[in-house]
Amino acid sequence: MKEITEAIRQELTDLIFNYYAEECEVDRDSITMDTNPQEDLESDSLMFVELIELTSEKYDLDVKLQSIGKYLLKTPMNSMKDVVDMFCKIYQYGNEIVNQ
Amino acid sequence: MYQKAFLFNGIGSKPEKLLVKLSPALTEKYQYYMDAEFSRLGLQTALEKNLPYDRKVAEWLISLICDRVVFEYYLSQGIVPDIGAGYSSGIVSISACFGAVPHEFAHEIIMMNRSTMRALEQHHQNLDMGVVIGLDYQSVQEIFKGRFTPEEVIVGSANSIICTMITGQAEAVEKALALCMEEGAMKAIRFQTGVAYHHPCMKQYSQEYNDFCGSIAYQNPEYPIISVFDNRIMTEGAEIMRENQLNVYTPIRWDLTLKKLTDLGVTEFFDVSANGAVDKFSRINRRKGRIYTLAEL
């Protein structure tokens, strides 16, 4: 398990918020931790996958989409907080996220 | 020899999502083409006023007309393809844009889907398609092994490592999508199309469509087109005709097509869809090339 610092968490949060703002063509400041990425931003699953790819590349993470898919079965992404928490877990646990 | 490839999308994007991406100048051009073609083909531009099958094909025509507008825009910007590929009905679109058939004929091919839908209805066929996000071709094949027969459901297109389209009997498609979710797909979506494009069962219901595709002589395309079925490079009109005929009932390997293009030396891919849809479901080895979309150009 990798350690996640507050700085990394903030960096991930910025990356995620900036990504959704650009992809969904909304003002970055209009996105909060309570924003629902599907309902409020009309994001789709392909966008989500691309974000995973970008993050994996940036942090050199080894994680299979299938592991994340199984994690999502247990933990739906209903808010940006859920998304940030999930990416922090990907950073920490990689493929072991499925067991979290 | 090949450096720039144009990629044409199939049906599926909602008209409003396409049109919002066009600039005012491109929208004006789109409107001109649309008015002329809808009038010629007897379709209502207010989509909801069309009969159900007419409405479906009208939506698909909008995709093709948008492709034409974007294609012409790219050319006007000095971006000229060395080669191209069409995903599903993108084959019809590229056939017209690359000059193998007139645009009017390509639109009439799209109209012929109505006869296929009628044939399916007459034979009480309950078919469907769906897309699995987050699982690749091999993973989906593994999931299907021993659970479904090829008559029930198959992979209709291996799009990329993150996206696989399935096609077949509606009940089997529904079960297969649920199974894919259990096995870790990020998302699995039914299209509820009533048709199973790219499944061999479609052959018997698409005779009129196929006959129509073969009813004129095709010109040699201005630029080569790579087959999404067997990856051969097509330069002859007769090959493009055959590609259009195979389209309805033959599975696609889009992933292999893009790999072949990179192997051939293509480094710049241009997504001809107005909303960058091809870029979203395709994956190119980032060290070897990238996909440009209308929004970026």
Boltz contact constraints between the chains, C-beta under 6 A:
constraints:
  - contact:
      token1: [A, 45]
      token2: [B, 133]
      max_distance: 6.0
  - contact:
      token1: [A, 45]
      token2: [B, 186]
      max_distance: 6.0
  - contact:
      token1: [A, 45]
      token2: [B, 187]
      max_distance: 6.0
  - contact:
      token1: [A, 46]
      token2: [B, 280]
      max_distance: 6.0
  - contact:
      token1: [A, 49]
      token2: [B, 162]
      max_distance: 6.0
  - contact:
      token1: [A, 65]
      token2: [B, 134]
      max_distance: 6.0
  - contact:
      token1: [A, 66]
      token2: [B, 184]
      max_distance: 6.0
  - contact:
      token1: [A, 69]
      token2: [B, 134]
      max_distance: 6.0
  - contact:
      token1: [A, 69]
      token2: [B, 184]
      max_distance: 6.0
  - contact:
      token1: [A, 69]
      token2: [B, 185]
      max_distance: 6.0
  - contact:
      token1: [A, 69]
      token2: [B, 186]
      max_distance: 6.0
  - contact:
      token1: [A, 70]
      token2: [B, 184]
      max_distance: 6.0
